[in-house]
Amino acid sequence: MIGVRTALATFAAASLAGPLTAQGTCEIEVRKPFQLTSAVLYIQKHDQQMNDGDRAKLLQQAVKVLTDNPERIKNEAGRNFLLGGAFVRWFQDQGARPVLRAKRGDLGFSENPEGEFFLPTALDEAMGAVERERPACADSTMRYRNAVFSKVLNTAIAYYNAKQFDPAIEYANYALLINPRSNLVGSAYQVLANSAQAKGDLPGAIASWEKAIARMGIDAASAPGRATASFNLAILTSEHANKLEGAARSAGLRRAAELFKSAAELAPEGPNASTARAAYARTLQDAGDSVAVAGIYADMLATPSKYTALQLFEAGVVLANGKKFEDAAKLYEAGLEMNGYYRDALFNLANVYFALRQPEKMAPAVERLRAIDPMNPDVLKLAGAVWQERGRQATDPKAKKVAQDSTIAYIEKAGKVPARVVVNQFSVGRDGKATIAGSVENLGAAEASYTLVFELVDKSGGVVGAVTVSAEGVQPKAAKDFSGQATGAAPVAWRYTVR
């Protein structure tokens, strides 16, 4: 199965002024005893000062007064709240590049000034002390944590996008230490998962995706994200399971199947839904769960009208791959009653009929296919296969000769097709805008250019839109991509002609 790495979006860093007073129902005394009053004044002056050197000195004074003989300050919640605020301001004063380490003396600590100050640990300890003493203050401490979390997470994402996976993992873990309750921790785990996968650490990637999903919401707004994460996790889980043996392999594949099913159910119209639905049944089949697989397809075969054409086509692929050709044919036929112009379904059904040795059923499917996909030697070879099977079944010598000549003629014609058109994307948005993309392969001996007119058709075959695409200057034995968009009323398929 192909590994999938989800692209990571860059999150804007939070812009927060650290509160000197608690928020909402949180009650923290930040002016008693006198050391806290002094720290508040230093912090206020820092916030009003424009000179970088003076700002640094004021924060050092605030930290010094809060940490010299801390046992004499009988207000741990207030002391740590102000201390955390000073740490966040020090961090924000460093500019765009996040600085997480410094000498303790640079922050204003008198004790062990040459020792290392590490912001993620220091901020977590300070805010954790407040949260333990004042549980109602979690929202207030969250503001401080988020002020650092966002920038550190962005740094992790930047390292990942630059393919520097070790520092990406390092900074993602720092972000999780700073604020394990952020609503963006799923993104931090996503960095960890994708980076681990890139390094070949499948167990590590799987563990991170599991944590990412556990941290995501369960509301409708979170469904697309959970679907994508579940799909990615399913792929990795399946890949890892296939490296195991016996019961462990079967259990892993069943888990992957559950995740594929979840991905399809969470976002039934999402970009991965079609693949996830097909992978669900295929993975159950690989796990040896023939009872579950039979149950899936028994209902489809009994009542195909309950399913979409695409779902029936996907199931047909799995059944055909399992050599259950009669059942595959039934599902393809039912799907084509809903969408009779779906190119891949017609192509697959023609092959199923060939496997069943039913040339008279195969012939009309191939004829419709030729009208949809005329510049494709594989389609002409299927036309030849119709005659090949007719000849195999014929008893009359003249009929055999006609079939043999026709087979050869189509094979020769297929060998003279100047190009092969391949459509690898056809998607329709809710606004009816269809995107068509693919490639044209030049099968000739000289450079050539191609213009294709794609018609969008509805389920009855009526034309509801069109788009013209070109592939210019395609070298011999090479291919060039094309793409185009058009809007139509309920388009479900395409066909093209060549100019």
N, C-alpha and C positions, 0 to 999 in steps of 0.2 A: 504494500500500500504506500502511496506517495506521502511523504512527510509534509506537513503544512506548518508554516510559520506565519503567525498573524502579524500584520504590520502594526506598529505601535504609533499612536498619535502623540504629538508633543503636547503636554499640558502646560497651561500658563501658570507661572509661579504665583502663589498667593501674595497679595500686597496687604499686609496687616500692620497697623500701628499697635504695638503691644499695650494692652490695657493696664493702667495703673490702679484701676478700680475693678472690682469683680463684676461679673455680668449676671443679670437676672436674679435668681434666688440665692446665688453664691454670696456668702458673707466672709470676707477676709479682712482683717485689720492690717493695714499696711503703713500705719503711722505710729504704732507703739510696739516696742519701746523706742527710745530716741534713735537707735542705730537705723531703724527702718525709716524714720523721718528723714534722716540724713541721706539714705540711699534714694528715697523718692526725689529729693531735691537735686541730687546729682543726675538722676535719670531725666528729670524735667529739663535741666540745663543742657544735657546732651541732646535732647530732641530739638532744642532751640538753636543749637550751635551749628554753624556751617563748616567750620574748619575741621578737617579730618583729624588732625593731631589733637586738637582740644577735645573732640568727641571721644577719642580713644582714652584720653586721660580721665575724663569724667566717668566713663564706664569702669575704668580701673579703680577709681575711688569708691564707686558704688559697690563693686565686688569686694573690695578690701574691707569696707565697713560691715558687710554682710557675712564675711567669712573669718575675720579675726576674732578669736574666742567665741565661736558660734554658740557654745553652751551657755553663755551669759544672756543670749537672746531667747527669751521665753515665748517665742511665737514662731514655731516652725512653719506653719502654713504661710504666714505673711513673708517670712524670710525667704523661703524657697520660691514663692510666687514672684517676688522682686528679683531674685537671683536668676530665675528662668527668663524674665523679661530682659535682664541685662545681657544674658547669653544670646538671645535672639537679636538684640540690637547690634551686638558685636558681629554676628554673622551677616546681618543685612548691610552693615557698613563696609564689608569686604568687596562689594560690587557684584558683577555678574558671575564671576567664577566662585563657586562655593568653596570656602575654606573651612575645614572641619577640625583641623589640628593646629595647635600652637603651644608655646611654652606657657605654663601656668602663670608665670610672672607677667606675661603679656596681657592677661585678663585681669590682673590685680591681686592674685593670690599671694599672700606673704609666705605661707607654708609651702615648702618644696617648689620654689619658683622656677627651677630648671626642669621640673617634671613635665610630662605631656598632659595637655588639656585636650580631651576628645569630646566634641560637641554632642554627638548623638547620645553617648552615655550620660554626660553631665546634664543635658536637658531632660532626658528621660527620668533621671534620678530626682531632679528638682520638681518636675511636674508630677511625678509619681508620689512624692512626699505630700504635695498639696492634695492630690486626689484621694490619698488614704485618710488624711485628716478631715478633708472637706469633700465628700462624695458629690455634693450638689454643685461643686465647682468644675466638673468635668468639661462643660462647654467652654468655660473661660480658659482652662489649660489647653483645650483643643486648639484655640486660636493661636497660641504660642507654638504648639507642635506643628500646626499646618503651615505656619510662616516659614519653617525650615524644610518641612517634608516635601513641598511642591518643587522647590528648586533642586533638592537632592534627587528626587525622582526624575525630574527632567534631565539631570546629568546622567543618570543610569540609562535613560532612553537614548540620549545622544550617543553614549558609548556603544549601545547595542546597534543602533543604526549605522555606526562607523565600523561594525564588526569587531569591536574590542570587547570580547565577551567576559573576560575576567574582571575588568573594572566595572562593567555593567552589572555583574552579579554583586560585586562589592558595594556599589552605591545603592542598589536596590535593597540590599540587606540593611544598609544604614537607614534608608527611608523607613523600613519596617520597624527598626528600633526606635526611631524618633516618634512615630505615630502609628502604632499597630491598629488603631481604631479609625483611621481615615477612610472616607468613602472611596478613596482611590487605591487602597491596598491591593485590590484585584489587579490593577495595572502593574504594581510592583512585582506581584507574583508572576504576572505575564512576562515581564522582563526576565525573571529568574527561569521560567519555563523555557522560553525561546532561546535564551543563552545556553542553558544546559543542553537543549536539543542540538543546538549548533555545535556544541563540543562533544556530541555523541553520548551524553549522559541521559539515557532514556528514563531510568528510575528517578533521577533528580527532576527531570522535566515533568514526569507524571505527578510526582508529589507536589510540585509547585502549581500545576493546573488544578489539582484537587483543592488546594488551599485557596486558589483564586476563586473557584466556583463557590466554595463555602462562604467566602466573604461578600459575594455579590447579593444584591437584593432579590426578592422573590416577586416583586410587583411587575406589572406589564411593561413598564419602562425599562426594566432590567432584562427582559426576556431575550432581546436580540444579542446582548452581550453574553448571557448565559448560554445561548444556543451556539455561538461561535466558540466559546471556551469548551463546551461539551463536545463539539465536533473535533476540535484540536486534540482534546484529551482522548477521545475515542480512537483517533488515528494512532496516537502514541501507544495507547494501551494495547491495541491490536498488534502493532509492530513489535512491542515487547513480548506479548503473549506468544507470538509465532516463533520466538527464540527459545521458548520453554518446551517442555514435553509433558505428556500424560495429563493428569488431572489439573496441574497448574496451568497448562496451555488452555484447556477447555474452560477453566474458570475465568482466565483473563479474557478470552474471546467473548464469553457471555457478558462480562462486564463491559467490554467495548460495544457489544450489541446494544446494551441498555443505554449507553451514552449516545450512540447514533440515533436511537429512537427518541431520546430526550431532545437532541438537537433539532430533529425534524418537527417534533411537536411544539417546541418553544417558538420556532420561527418557520411555520409551514410554507411561507412564501419567500423565505430568506435565500441568499445565494448558495448556501450549502444544503438546503433541504432535500433537493432531488438526489444528490450524492448520498446523503445520510440515510434516506429511506432505502435506497438500493443496498447500501453497505450493511444496514441492519439485518436484512434477511441473509445476505451473503456471509456475514460474520457468524450468525447463528448456525448456518449450514457448516461452516468451517469448524465450529465448536462441536459438531456432531449432534446438535439438538434437532434431530429430524422431526420430532413431534411438533415443536414450536414452528419450524419452517412450514410443515404441512398445514398447520392451523392458519398461518398467515395467508397462504395461497388458496386454501379450501374456500375461504369466505370470498376471496376475489373471484374465483372461478364460479361460485354459486350465484353471487350478486355483483357483477362487475359495475353495475350502474351506481353503486355506492362510492365508487372511486373515480378519480380524475383520469383522463387519458394518459397523462405523464406517469402516474402511479402504476397504471397497467403496463405501460411500456417498460418501466424500470423492472417490474416483476418478471416480465417476459424475458428480459436479458438474463436474469438470475436463473430462471427455469431452463432457458436454452443452454446456458453454460453448464447446467447440471444434466444436460441431455434429456430433459423432459419436454420433448419437442411438441407433442400433442397439446399439453397444457399451455406451453408458451404460445403456440399458434392461437389458441382460444383467447388468451389475454391480449395479444397483438390485434386480433380481429375486433375484439370488443373496444379497444382503445381507438382503432381507426374508424369505428363508427362515430366516435365523438370528434375526431380530428383526422380526417382521411388523407391529409397532405403532409403529414409529419415525416420528413425524409428518412431519418434514421430508423423509425419504426417500419417503414416500408422495406428498407434495405434488409433489416434483420428478419422480417417476416418472410421475405423472398428466400433467404438462406435457410430458414426453418422449413419452408415448403420443400426446398431442395433436399434437406436431410430426411424429410418424410416421403420423398419421391412422389411429389404431387405437382407435376409440371403444369397442369391445367389451372391450378390455383396460383401457381407461381407466376404465370405469364401476365395476367392483368396487374399484379403488384409491380412487376418489372416495368410494364408499359407506363404506369403512372409515375414510377420512379424516374424513368427517362425524361418525362415531361418536366419534372421538378429539378433534376440534376443532370442536365444534358452533357456537360463537359467533364465527364468522369469515366475513365476507362474501366473502373471496377463495376460500374453499372452495366456497361456493354458486355463485360464478361459474364454477368448474371444472365443477360439475355441469351448468351451462348450456352449457359448452363441449362436453360429451359430446354433448348434443343438437344443438348447432351442427354438429358433424362428422357426426353421423348424417344430418342434413338435407342436408348437402353431398353425401353419397354416395348418398342415396336417389333412386330413379328414379320411384317411385310418387307421384303428386301428394298422395294422402291421407297417406302416410308423411312427405312433406316438410312438409305442414301441421302434423301432430302434432309434428314436430321443431321447427318454427319456434315454435309456441305454447309448447312446453316450454322452449325457450331463453329466450323472453321472460319466462315465469313465474319461472324461476330468477333471472334478472337483476333482476326486480322484487323478488323475495324477498330477494336480497342487499342491495338498497337499503333494506330495512326492518329489517335486523338492528340491534338497539339498541346493540350494542357490539362491539368487536373485542378479542379476547384474544390476546396475543402472549407466548409463553414464550421468553425469551432465555437461560435457564440451566437445565440439567438435568444434575446431576453426582451420582455415587454414590461414597461413600467405601468404604474396605475393610471398614468395620464395617456396611455395608449401609445407612447413613444417606443418604438422597437429599435434595438441595437443589433446590427448584423456585422460580424467580423470573421475573418478567416484568411486564407492565403490562396494564391494562384501559383502553381508549379509549372514552369515551362518545360514541356517534354520534348520540344523540338531541338533543332541543331543551330538555330540562330536567335539572336535577341528579339524579343517580341513584347508588345503591349496589349493589354486586354481591358475591355470595358464590359461590365456586367450590369444588367438591369434586374434588380430584385423586386419582385412583386410580393406584397404582404397579402395573405389570403385568410379569410375567416373559416370557420369549421365546415361551411358548405362549399368551400373552394372559390368563393367570390373574392375579387380583388378589392382591397380596402385601402391600399397605399402602395407607394413605390419609392425606391431609392436607387440611384446610379452610383457605382463605385468603379475605380480604375486601378490597374496595376501597370505602371509605366516602366519600360526598359528592363524587363525581366530577362536575366541572362539564361542561356541554355543550361538545363539540369539544375536550375536554382528556383527559389520561390520568393514571392514578395507578398507581404501582408496587405490587407485592405480592411476598411471598416466604414460603416455608414449608419445613419439614423433616419427613420421616417415615422410619421404618425399615421395610425389607421384605427378604424373602429373595430375593436375586439379581434386583432390579428392573432392567429394561433400557429401559423406556419409561413413558409416562404417557398418561392420558386424563382428561377432566374432564366434569362436568355442572354446570349452573347452577341455583342455588336462587333 
